[in-house]
Amino acid sequence: MAEYLLRNWLENNNRHDIEVSSCGTNATSDTSSFCMDHIGKLDEMGIDASRHKRTQISKEILARSDIIIAMDESHRDWVREKFNKEVMLYNEICKNEKTSIRINPPGSAGPLSNRLLKVFEYIDKSIPDLVTSIDKIKINL
């Protein structure tokens, strides 16, 4: 979701200096119990995510990436433990807050579709701040 929202923002703002990809800590996990409302929201925005393929994070991906962004602390900690690599949290880059963006498993804190759409909206609205922060980080690379 974040990958596609960021790609869309970059394209709409004629920014071709940032390459975006996404990967996960458990790209083989079963998603059948999760809703796909975010895919519908992307589609409503004219963003085609139908060919999205889940990709497992790897040493090679980490090596070729300048900036790696974790959405929550468990992902950041997993990368640290498995690859001895420090990565930043989305909110740490975007808002200077060491907080997670987390969509809890089904059955917690209200319907998953509501939680997912709130995260979708949060990410969509925060992308300009994220890009501004990425620009600042790139200067120091």
C-alpha positions, -999 to 999 in steps of 0.1 A, spaced: 0 0 0 27 25 10 48 16 -20 19 23 -44 9 55 -27 44 68 -27 49 59 -64 17 76 -73 27 108 -54 62 108 -70 46 104 -105 20 131 -99 47 155 -86 71 147 -115 97 133 -91 119 107 -108 148 108 -84 134 83 -59 131 47 -67 105 28 -46 101 -9 -39 87 -29 -10 93 -62 7 83 -79 39 95 -99 68 72 -127 60 62 -125 24 50 -161 23 24 -156 51 -12 -164 43 -32 -132 36 -65 -150 30 -79 -139 64 -71 -102 57 -94 -78 38 -82 -62 6 -100 -29 10 -68 -10 5 -65 -25 -30 -100 -11 -38 -89 23 -25 -58 22 -47 -80 13 -77 -104 42 -69 -74 65 -71 -64 50 -105 -35 31 -91 -32 -5 -104 -17 -28 -78 -31 -60 -95 3 -73 -104 18 -68 -69 39 -97 -58 50 -101 -22 87 -101 -19 107 -114 11 134 -90 24 169 -103 18 205 -93 23 207 -84 -14 177 -60 -12 192 -44 19 226 -40 2 212 -22 -29 188 1 -9 199 36 3 170 40 27 150 12 42 118 21 60 100 -2 85 64 4 92 65 -9 128 90 -18 155 87 -55 151 98 -53 115 127 -30 124 137 -54 152 135 -84 128 158 -67 103 182 -59 131 182 -94 145 184 -112 111 207 -89 92 224 -68 118 211 -38 99 196 -6 114 165 7 96 143 36 104 106 36 112 82 53 88 70 77 115 106 83 125 114 96 91 81 113 84 72 128 117 104 124 138 85 100 161 97 65 170 62 50 167 48 22 146 22 21 119 5 -11 128 -26 -29 115 -34 -55 141 -46 -90 132 -83 -97 126 -105 -95 156 -88 -66 174 -97 -30 179 -127 -29 155 -132 -42 120 -100 -48 100 -113 -28 70 -118 3 92 -83 0 106 -68 -7 72 -85 23 57 -73 46 85 -37 35 79 -42 40 42 -54 76 47 -26 83 72 0 71 48 -15 89 18 -17 122 37 18 119 52 37 112 19 46 148 12 63 149 47 80 116 40 94 128 7 107 160 23 125 140 50 139 116 24 153 145 5 171 156 36 184 121 43 197 118 7 218 149 12 237 132 40 242 99 21 
